Amino acid sequence: MSSQNARAGLDKQADQVQDMFDKLAPRYDLLNTLMTGGIVNYWRKITTEAIAPKPGERILDLAAGTGTSSVPLAEAGAKVTACDMSNGMLAEGRKRYPQLDFVYGDAHELPFEDDTFDAVTISYGLRNIDDTEKALSEMRRVTKPGGRIVVAEFSTPTVTPVKVAYQQFLPRVIPALGYLVSPNPSAYAYLAESIAAWPDQEKLGAKFVNVGWKNVEYRNLTGGIVAVHRAWK
């Protein structure tokens, strides 16, 4: 895929995004660790705490990739469904974590019945979906009444020094690192552009409200580089 085809914009094509992640699958988790200096593990820990998985609960981990984010939920005793639209990611995940239930699914039309899950979560995948509110609505549909949603996503830094450094880091450093370490470097140009184009914390929270989620709240991590939103049905 060319870097032009990978541009974030408002016209994210599902087949292009899927192809991008198929190519990244074998090294995706390693590259995430390198690109974030390991801090992604802290973000994942906080997200798991926000989900607060309990034994016996059914949890949908959407855009689960290779299942790395699903493992701690399963270890807490929850019955986790790791769902993704990249067959490459699913294949890699099934090899690494055969104990997990991996399912192919498009966030615009999830392959699950209404009121199925106690919790639904998505980490760093919502911005890759063409219609954000449609995806949030679908996640609400498959969540049981009283259930919860937790979304971890790159956001808008709220601390000035972090914001200035971040604005320099995104368009320059991430694509450059992508060319050094990634089998699909254009994906990291897309990554930087998709983060820069993403709505801030309040605007994303408003999208939750628009589709019927209640009691929306969020927590900033690392000066607002990442925000974890949570809401209830």
C-alpha positions as CSV (number, residue, x, y, z in Angstrom):
1,M,0.0,0.0,0.0
2,S,1.3,3.4,-0.8
3,S,1.5,6.1,1.9
4,Q,-1.0,8.0,-0.1
5,N,-3.5,5.2,0.2
6,A,-2.8,4.9,3.9
7,R,-3.7,8.6,4.6
8,A,-6.0,9.0,7.6
9,G,-8.5,11.7,6.4
10,L,-12.1,10.9,6.8
11,D,-12.3,8.2,4.2
12,K,-10.6,5.2,6.0
13,Q,-11.3,2.3,3.7
14,A,-11.9,-1.0,5.5
15,D,-10.0,-3.1,3.0
16,Q,-7.0,-0.8,3.1
17,V,-6.9,-0.8,6.9
18,Q,-7.3,-4.5,7.0
19,D,-4.5,-5.0,4.5
20,M,-2.2,-2.7,6.5
21,F,-2.7,-4.7,9.7
22,D,-2.4,-8.1,7.9
23,K,1.1,-7.1,6.9
24,L,2.0,-5.8,10.4
25,A,0.7,-8.8,12.3
26,P,3.9,-10.8,13.0
27,R,5.7,-7.9,14.5
28,Y,2.8,-5.6,15.6
29,D,3.2,-6.0,19.4
30,L,7.0,-5.6,19.3
31,L,6.7,-2.5,17.2
32,N,4.2,-1.0,19.5
33,T,6.5,-1.6,22.4
34,L,9.4,0.0,20.6
35,M,7.4,3.0,19.3
36,T,6.1,3.9,22.8
37,G,9.3,3.1,24.7
38,G,7.4,0.4,26.6
39,I,4.8,2.7,28.1
40,V,2.1,0.9,26.1
41,N,2.3,-1.8,28.9
42,Y,1.4,0.8,31.5
43,W,-1.5,2.1,29.3
44,R,-2.7,-1.5,28.9
45,K,-2.6,-2.1,32.7
46,I,-4.7,1.0,33.4
47,T,-7.2,0.0,30.7
48,T,-7.6,-3.4,32.2
49,E,-8.2,-1.8,35.6
50,A,-10.9,0.4,34.0
51,I,-12.6,-2.7,32.5
52,A,-12.5,-4.4,35.9
53,P,-13.0,-7.9,34.6
54,K,-14.7,-10.4,36.9
55,P,-14.8,-14.2,36.8
56,G,-17.6,-15.4,34.6
57,E,-18.2,-12.2,32.8
58,R,-18.5,-12.1,29.0
59,I,-16.2,-9.5,27.5
60,L,-15.8,-8.4,23.9
61,D,-12.3,-7.1,23.1
62,L,-12.8,-5.4,19.7
63,A,-9.9,-4.7,17.4
64,A,-8.0,-7.1,19.6
65,G,-5.3,-7.8,17.1
66,T,-3.1,-10.7,18.3
67,G,-5.0,-10.9,21.6
68,T,-2.4,-9.2,23.8
69,S,-5.0,-7.0,25.4
70,S,-7.4,-9.9,25.8
71,V,-5.0,-12.1,27.9
72,P,-5.2,-10.2,31.2
73,L,-9.0,-10.2,30.9
74,A,-9.0,-14.0,30.5
75,E,-6.5,-14.3,33.4
76,A,-9.0,-12.5,35.6
77,G,-11.6,-15.2,34.9
78,A,-13.7,-13.5,32.3
79,K,-14.8,-15.3,29.1
80,V,-13.2,-13.1,26.4
81,T,-14.0,-12.9,22.7
82,A,-11.1,-11.4,20.8
83,C,-12.6,-9.8,17.7
84,D,-10.8,-8.2,14.8
85,M,-11.3,-7.6,11.0
86,S,-7.7,-8.5,10.1
87,N,-7.3,-12.1,9.3
88,G,-3.5,-11.8,9.6
89,M,-3.9,-10.5,13.2
90,L,-6.4,-13.3,14.0
91,A,-4.1,-16.0,12.6
92,E,-1.1,-14.7,14.6
93,G,-3.3,-14.5,17.7
94,R,-4.5,-18.0,17.4
95,K,-0.9,-19.2,17.2
96,R,0.2,-17.2,20.3
97,Y,-2.9,-17.7,22.5
98,P,-4.8,-20.8,21.5
99,Q,-6.8,-20.6,24.8
100,L,-8.6,-17.4,23.5
101,D,-11.7,-17.3,21.4
102,F,-10.8,-15.3,18.2
103,V,-13.7,-14.2,15.9
104,Y,-13.6,-12.2,12.7
105,G,-15.9,-9.2,12.8
106,D,-16.5,-5.7,11.4
107,A,-17.2,-3.1,14.0
108,H,-19.9,-1.6,11.8
109,E,-21.9,-4.8,12.0
110,L,-20.8,-7.0,14.8
111,P,-21.6,-10.7,14.5
112,F,-23.2,-11.0,17.9
113,E,-26.7,-10.9,19.3
114,D,-28.1,-8.0,21.3
115,D,-27.3,-7.8,25.0
116,T,-24.5,-10.4,24.8
117,F,-21.6,-9.0,26.8
118,D,-21.1,-7.6,30.3
119,A,-18.4,-5.3,28.9
120,V,-17.0,-4.3,25.6
121,T,-13.6,-2.7,25.0
122,I,-11.4,-1.4,22.2
123,S,-7.8,-0.2,22.5
124,Y,-6.2,2.0,19.8
125,G,-8.6,0.7,17.1
126,L,-11.6,3.1,17.2
127,R,-9.9,5.7,15.1
128,N,-9.3,3.1,12.4
129,I,-13.0,2.6,11.9
130,D,-14.7,4.7,9.3
131,D,-17.9,5.6,11.2
132,T,-17.1,6.1,14.9
133,E,-20.7,6.6,16.1
134,K,-21.8,3.5,14.2
135,A,-19.2,1.5,15.9
136,L,-20.0,2.9,19.3
137,S,-23.7,2.2,18.6
138,E,-22.9,-1.4,17.6
139,M,-20.9,-1.9,20.8
140,R,-23.8,-0.6,22.8
141,R,-26.2,-3.0,21.0
142,V,-24.2,-6.1,22.0
143,T,-23.7,-4.9,25.6
144,K,-26.1,-6.1,28.3
145,P,-28.2,-3.4,30.2
146,G,-26.0,-2.1,33.0
147,G,-22.9,-3.2,31.1
148,R,-19.9,-1.0,30.3
149,I,-17.7,0.2,27.5
150,V,-14.0,1.1,27.9
151,V,-12.1,2.7,25.0
152,A,-8.4,3.5,25.1
153,E,-7.2,5.7,22.3
154,F,-4.6,8.3,21.5
155,S,-5.9,11.7,22.3
156,T,-5.0,15.4,22.7
157,P,-2.2,16.3,25.2
158,T,-3.4,18.6,27.9
159,V,0.1,19.6,29.3
160,T,1.8,22.2,27.2
161,P,5.4,20.7,27.2
162,V,3.9,17.3,26.3
163,K,1.7,18.8,23.6
164,V,4.7,20.6,22.0
165,A,6.9,17.6,22.0
166,Y,4.1,15.4,20.8
167,Q,3.3,17.7,17.8
168,Q,7.0,17.3,16.8
169,F,7.1,13.6,17.5
170,L,4.0,12.4,15.5
171,P,4.7,13.7,12.0
172,R,8.5,13.3,12.1
173,V,9.7,10.6,14.4
174,I,7.0,7.9,14.1
175,P,7.2,7.7,10.2
176,A,11.0,7.7,10.4
177,L,11.0,4.9,12.9
178,G,8.5,3.0,10.8
179,Y,10.9,3.0,7.8
180,L,13.7,1.6,10.1
181,V,11.8,-1.2,11.9
182,S,8.5,-2.0,10.1
183,P,7.8,-4.3,7.2
184,N,5.1,-1.9,6.2
185,P,6.5,1.6,6.9
186,S,3.6,3.5,5.3
187,A,1.4,2.2,8.1
188,Y,3.3,4.4,10.5
189,A,2.7,7.5,8.4
190,Y,-1.0,6.6,8.6
191,L,-0.7,6.1,12.4
192,A,0.7,9.6,12.9
193,E,-2.0,11.2,10.6
194,S,-4.9,9.3,12.2
195,I,-3.8,10.4,15.7
196,A,-3.5,14.0,14.6
197,A,-6.9,13.9,13.0
198,W,-8.7,12.3,15.9
199,P,-11.2,14.3,18.1
200,D,-10.1,15.4,21.5
201,Q,-11.3,13.9,24.8
202,E,-14.5,16.0,25.1
203,K,-15.5,15.6,21.5
204,L,-15.1,11.8,21.6
205,G,-17.1,11.7,24.8
206,A,-19.9,13.5,23.0
207,K,-20.0,10.7,20.4
208,F,-20.7,8.2,23.2
209,V,-23.6,10.4,24.4
210,N,-25.0,10.7,20.9
211,V,-25.5,7.0,20.6
212,G,-27.0,6.5,24.0
213,W,-24.2,5.6,26.4
214,K,-24.6,7.1,29.9
215,N,-22.3,8.5,32.6
216,V,-19.4,9.0,30.2
217,E,-16.1,9.7,31.9
218,Y,-12.5,9.7,30.9
219,R,-9.0,9.5,32.4
220,N,-6.0,11.1,30.7
221,L,-2.7,9.1,30.7
222,T,0.8,10.5,30.1
223,G,-0.4,14.1,29.9
224,G,-3.3,13.3,27.6
225,I,-1.3,11.4,24.9
226,V,-3.8,8.6,25.7
227,A,-7.3,8.9,27.1
228,V,-9.4,6.0,28.5
229,H,-13.1,6.6,28.2
230,R,-15.7,4.6,30.1
231,A,-19.5,4.6,30.0
232,W,-22.5,2.5,30.8
233,K,-25.6,1.1,29.1
